[in-house]
Amino acid sequence: MQNVNQFEQHRAALEQCVHNSVHDAETRQAMLRHIGAMGAAIRNEERIADAAMRTTHQIQRGSVLSRFVLGVRECAA
């Protein structure tokens, strides 16, 4: 998350530089679209990473839980 926040800060600074220094409207809009696409890509990557971590956590938690249940069954038997 920290890297995404830093990326967003740099992306905003880059956008501001483009607004302030690029005088051709068409070029400025093209650059801003690319910068916006970079932001969208990093946010998508963050969502994918978050989903993968949640899935991994659920799998690991499920494994621990099933080992516990199997252990209880073995003790009861």
matplotlib code that plots the C-alpha trace (Angstrom):
import matplotlib.pyplot as plt

x = [0.0, 2.8, 4.3, 0.9, 0.6, 4.1, 3.2, 0.1, 2.0, 4.5, 1.7, 0.0, 3.3, 3.8, 0.3, 1.0, 4.2, 2.4, -0.3, 2.2, 4.8, 3.1, 1.4, 0.1, -3.4, -3.4, 0.0, -1.0, -4.2, -2.3, 0.2, -2.5, -4.3, -1.1, -0.6, -4.2, -3.7, -0.6, -2.7, -5.5, -2.9, -1.3, -4.8, -5.7, -2.5, -3.2, -6.7, -5.3, -2.6, -5.1, -7.4, -4.5, -3.5, -7.1, -7.3, -4.0, -5.0, -8.3, -6.6, -4.0, -6.7, -8.8, -5.8, -5.1, -8.8, -9.0, -5.9, -7.4, -10.7, -8.8, -6.7, -9.9, -11.4, -8.3, -8.2, -11.9, -11.4]
y = [0.0, 2.4, 1.9, 2.7, 5.8, 6.9, 6.1, 8.2, 11.1, 11.0, 10.6, 13.7, 15.6, 14.5, 15.5, 19.0, 19.3, 18.4, 20.9, 23.6, 23.0, 21.4, 24.1, 22.1, 21.0, 17.8, 16.7, 17.6, 15.5, 12.6, 12.7, 13.1, 10.0, 8.0, 9.2, 8.3, 4.8, 4.4, 5.2, 2.8, 0.0, 0.4, 0.5, -2.7, -4.3, -3.4, -5.0, -8.1, -8.4, -7.8, -10.5, -12.9, -12.3, -12.8, -16.0, -17.3, -16.3, -18.2, -21.3, -21.2, -20.6, -23.4, -25.8, -25.0, -25.4, -28.7, -30.0, -29.0, -30.8, -33.9, -33.8, -33.5, -36.5, -38.6, -37.8, -38.7, -42.0]
z = [0.0, 0.8, -2.7, -4.2, -2.2, -3.3, -6.9, -6.7, -5.2, -8.1, -10.6, -9.3, -9.4, -13.0, -14.0, -12.5, -14.5, -17.7, -17.0, -16.3, -19.0, -22.1, -24.1, -27.0, -25.9, -28.0, -26.6, -23.1, -23.3, -24.7, -21.9, -19.3, -20.7, -20.4, -16.9, -16.0, -17.5, -15.4, -12.3, -13.3, -13.9, -10.5, -8.8, -10.7, -9.6, -6.0, -6.2, -7.7, -5.1, -2.3, -3.7, -3.9, -0.3, 0.9, -1.1, 0.3, 3.8, 3.5, 2.1, 4.9, 7.5, 6.1, 6.2, 9.8, 10.7, 8.9, 10.6, 13.9, 13.2, 12.0, 15.2, 17.4, 15.5, 16.0, 19.7, 20.0, 18.2]

ax = plt.figure().add_subplot(projection="3d")
ax.plot(x, y, z, "-o")
ax.set_aspect("equal")
plt.show()
